[in-house]
Amino acid sequence: MKLIGLNNIKYEIDRLQEIPHILISGPRGTGKSTLSKYIAHTKRKKLIFTVGNTLKKVDLLNIFINIQEGDILLIDEIHRLSPKLEEILYQPMENFILPIKTIYGEQQQFKLPKFSLIGTTTKPSMISKPLMSRFQLHFQISHYNVRELARIIMSNYSNINRKTALKIAINVVTPREAINLAYRCINLANKDVNKEIDDILEFIGYKHGLSKNERFYLKILYNCQRLSQTSLCSALQVDKDELSFIEDKLLLRRLIEITNKGRQLTFKGLQLVRKL
């Protein structure tokens, strides 16, 4: 399995003799689940996939009863686990023991084989301290550069050349965005996406490496100078999570800054808005 980028994390994974409990955090679409699959693939372990907000107590207990030595339990969006399910994880993670109540109300300890738990999250601050402390490793996925995103595009679509991949990659910040935008461009191409890419990106609404929504965000700040998160959500008609995703890109490009008085344009952002 090929994993593009994240070289420091890959180096650390390759040096692991055993897989500890690992927390992987990062913005949506940055490849947290892909990294989990990479760990399981390179270490030749079985990966059991679950999602925090849909996981039920009976399902978790069933997983633990059937888990095998060396298996990896992946809980995606682990910050969305209920407090009761979090508590069930404590002893299995720490001592590989699962406390179970019998039908007679007696407490029994079920010995578990040694397993690894990987939790992925976009919001590590929402994970309780007792659960957080049980992860031996915490990998934070940073942003990918344009060349890495272009390589990801080319690895998924063989008919896209490097020049076209770079033109697509400059408009996005995450692998998921890159793959989705590339797919959209291929779908809109009449014959050769490489020859038509400039027209296609313009048709979709990308300009200066920004989408319509992102440019609208900058124009609102230009007109109002400084706005709160709530005001921007209202103006753009998006929720706070979506706004954070937009702002993540604009902050990365150093077009905006967030202060205790609100959001405002940087000098670079001001210069760009005047060109729009």
N, C-alpha and C positions, 0 to 999 in steps of 0.2 A: 504493500500500500504506500503510495507516494503522498507526502505531505509537504506543501510548498510554504516556505517561510517558517517562522517560529523556531529558528535555529538554536537559540539558547535553551528553549524548553526541550527540544528534541535531544540535544546533547545531554541534558540532565536525565531524561527518560532512558536513554541508551545506557547510562551508567548505573541504573537501578538494578540491584540484585533481586530484590523482591518489590512488589508493587504495594505501597502503603495506601492509606486512605487519602484521596486527592480531591481538592476543591479547585475547580476551573471557573474563573470569572472573566467577564468581558461583555462588551455590547452585543446586542443581538446580531446574528449573521456573521460572527467573527470566527466560527469554526470550533466551538467548544465541544459539540458532539462528535465532530470529525476527529478532533484531537483524542477524544476518549476511544474512538474506534481504532485510531492509530496505536494507542497504548496496548489495547487488547490484541491487535494484529501482530505487533512487533514482539510482544511477550507470549504470543500463542495461547491466549486465555479466552475463555468463553465470556461474552458480554451479555448481561441481562439488562434490557432497557425498560425504564419506567419513567413516568412523568409525575412530578410532585403534586400538582393540583388534582390529578385524577386517581392517584394512588389511594387505595383503601386499606384499612387495617387487616382485613382478611387476606387481601392480595399480598401484602408485605409479609405476613406470617407464613403464607404458603411459599413465598420465595425463599425465606430463611429455612424452612423445613426441607426444601428440595435443593438448596444450594450445595455445590460441590467444592472440594478443595481447589483453591486458586481462581475460582470464578470472580468476575468483576460485576458488581451491581452498579449500574449507572442510574442515578436519579436526576433527570433533567428538570430545570427550574426548581431546584431543591428548596429555595427560599419560600416556595408556595406550599410546603408541607404543613399540615396542621400540627399544633403543639403536641397533641397526643401521639402522632406518628413520629415526631422528632424524638420524644422520650423513649419510644420503642427501640430506636436506633442506638441509644447510648451504650448499653451493655454489649450488644453484638459487635459494635465498632471497637470498644475498649478491651473486652475480655473474651469475645467470641462465645458469649453465653446469651441465650434467649430465655428470659423468665416467662413461663406460661402458667396460667391458672387452670386447674383441672375442673371438671364439672362439680366437684365437691368443694371448690373454693380454695384448694390447697395450692401453694406456690411451688412449682417445679422448675428446675433449671435444665434447659436443653442445650447440650454442648454442640456448638457449631464448628464446621471445618473452617480453616483459615481462608478468609475471602478478602477482597478489596472493595471499598465503596468509592465511587467517583461521583461527586456532586457538581453540577454545572449551574451557574446562576448569572443573571444580569444585574442582580442587586445583592451583593454580599453583605451589605449593611443590615439587611432584613433577616439574616440568619442569626439565631440566638448564639450567645457566647458559649454555652455548654456544648452545642453541636459544632460550632466553629473550632473549638479547642481540640476536637477529636480528629481533625484532619492533619496529617503529618506534613503534607505539602499543599501549597496554595499557588497555582499557576494563574497569573493575570495576563490575559492575551492583550497585547498592545496593538496598535494600528499597523496595518500592512502598508508598505510603500507601493507606488504605482507599478514598478517593475514586477513585484511579487503578484499583484492583482492581475497584471497582464499575463503572467505565466499561468496563473490559475485559469484564466479564460481560455488560453490556448490548450491547456491540458484537458479541458472539457469540450472544446469545439475545434476539431482539426482543420476545418475550412477557414478559420480566422488566422490571418498572419500577424506578425509581431506589431507592425505599424498600426493596424486596426485595433488590436488588443490594447495598445497603449492609449489610443484615442477614446476607447470605451472606459478603460480603467481610471482615467483622469477625472471622470465624473462621479466616481463612487469611493467609498472608504472600506467596505467589507467584502469578503469573498462572495457571500450570498447575493449582495447587490450586483457585483460584477458578473456573476453567472447569469442572473436574471436579466440584466440589461443586454448582455451578449445574445441571449436567447431571443429577446424582443427584436433586436437589430437583425438577426438572421431571419426571423419570421417576416419582417417588413421588406427585406431585400427582394428585388425582382429577379435578379440573376446572381450577381457577385457582390456580396456584402462588403468586401474589401474596397471595391470601387465606389460604392454608394454610401459608405459609412457617414460622411460629413452631412449629406442630405438627410439621412435617416435620423441622426442625432438631433438635427435642427427640427425635424418634423415632430420628434418625441417631445422636444421642448428644452433640450439642454443647450446652455450657452455659457461660455467662460467656465466650464466645468461644474455648473450648477443647474439644478432643476428649476422649474417654474416656481415651485413652492419656496425653495431656498432663496431665489431672487426676490420673491415677494416679501419674504421675511426681512431681507436687507433693506428693501425699499420702505417698508413700514418703519423700521428703526431710523432710517434716514429722515423721514418726514416727522417722526415724533421724538427723535434724539435719544430717548431712554424710555423703556417700558418694562413692566413686570412680567413674570411668567404667565400669570393669569390673563393679562391683557393680550399677550401674544397668542395664547391658546384661543381666545375669543376671536381675534382678528383673522387667524389662519383656519379656524374651525377644526382644530385638532385637540386631542387630549394631551396630558402632560408627558406621557411616555413617548408619543409621536414627536412632540416638540423637542424632547431631550435628544431624540435620534437626529433631528434636523440640526440642532445646536451642536451636537458632537462633531459633525462635519465642519460646521462654520468655525468652531473653536479650533479644530485641528488646522484649518487653513488660516487661522489668525485673522479672521474677518470680523469677529465680535469678541466682546469680553463681558463677563458676568461679574457685577459688583453688588455690594449690599444695597445699592440704590436701584438696581435693575440691569437690564441688558442694554448694551450700547455698542456702536460700531467702533472698530479700531481705525487707525489712520489708513491702513491697508484696505479695510472694508469700505471706508469712505471713498477712497480712490476708485475702487471697483464699481460701486454703486453709480458713480458719475458716468461710467461707461455704458451702463445698462440702458 
